[in-house]
């Protein structure tokens, strides 16, 4: 099954500024294409509009009611990071007609999702648990964490390659380990920093993933997500039925290309380095915004953030790293040769 | 003056008897701090799991222990002078209700919303004679001194506090109480700043080696001058260091009416790992409150006996 995260992860590419017209227009196009699930929200999920991560153009309430109205067949999904959003945000989303909720926690932190998955299960809402920054943990550890999420009552569990660091073999190994540890559908969510998002998603499907995330035109954090309009025909050609109409999904991608400014993300220097360094893709805009005016090479900032193992939500670290690189005179000198060698380890 | 050193030493009655409820990372750190305090004597460590490592370690330190939780505290023949609650926000309400008739001072380290809030650098540490004192949250302890100082100096319209705690020092209760953490911290930020529009966020970092405890304060404050912000943050940090010496400002910016002040707290001393500043700042505050209570009791006893 294809899970469309354009109106949630895509928010990172436009500084969380999608307005009512874009939300409605895209949701209608995705619905018409037969996309089974459309996820909506701030890039970091419910309740995450903030100075730390960026302020959304419209409130969660407006986003959810707009998309709900536009969806005739597709189910509506939302995302929540415990510690950012709360159970009260979940209740409001369910009242708005959210059919599926995904609770996101970092790779080794499944226990953070216990309460919110339980909260949703008690109310009869379908809850998934997803492990972010999955390159930071071994396949075996991810399988253990995924088993915990399933034990809490998750209807599906999986991983996000939040930094776009993984290659197809890494993905197959992780998805295979998780699929062997749980009886619920397994999710894969890719980023395209190293140009592997579609190949990674195909590897995930072949390794047993039942749900694969994608975004129109790749609109998503960092170098972008798996391209929905490419993934759908690739899955169909390799024998995985998606139920999504080819022309419909191409039309939805055309809409996103026209309506979402600026241009769709792609693996540029910042994206490639972010992927190598294992830095959460959502940091991209923040790194560029702080590094460029300070005269610091954003590539050095990504490598230093990777060394510090910064995760989604720690955007405040960027200011320190830029200031340190600036004052140490390492600006634009490429002083991170050591980390570069270690980046793919 | 926040430190109790150099004040009275315990009188003829000796240190006061205290109890610790909860055997997680906070409870264990409290036990070791109580062991180092001239004012406090560990009379009981109570958990609910007889096999918990925290209970075993407390016993190894020579503390009486029990797996009967609050019942063990209530069963004590003489009431404890102070009970530290390091359980969970949900349990705390029940503990407060049960202890209220005993005249015990209850020092709450859970993110419940009961009791008088204490942030040492802002409120001082003198507790009420009995009842409940709330330490808010680790992020609240780190952020509120900065928030309070910014709000006094500048025209603050919005405040947001974002903390990051290392996974290994985020215990089970913390993990189950994120909603209470968010609500209680935001509410306290509003109470101490007068800014009604406030937001609190908590990250748990999986990094290995673990990330140092850190809090970012974002504020919308039109006209805030960067040099003044730096001065205000620096003075505030100095005051906090009187009891949490590992507290320091690591970043400070102000432009276009947006202020960001980041602080990191390393744990002092040789008991906690350096990254566990989240435990250090809240546990140090809790023990100071208890010591002040003990010192006041000792002073009162001297007056009575004189």
Interface residues (C-beta under 8 A of the other chain):
Chain A: X50 X51 X52 X82 X83 X84 X86 X87 X88 X106 X107 X108 X109 X111 X112 X114 X115 X133 X136 X137 X308 X309 X310 X311 X313 X314 X316 X317 X319 X320 X323
Chain B: X158 X160 X162 X164 X167 X172 X175 X176 X178 X179 X181 X182 X183 X199 X201 X202 X203 X204 X205 X206 X207 X208 X211 X214 X216 X218 X220 X250 X251 X253 X258 X260 X262
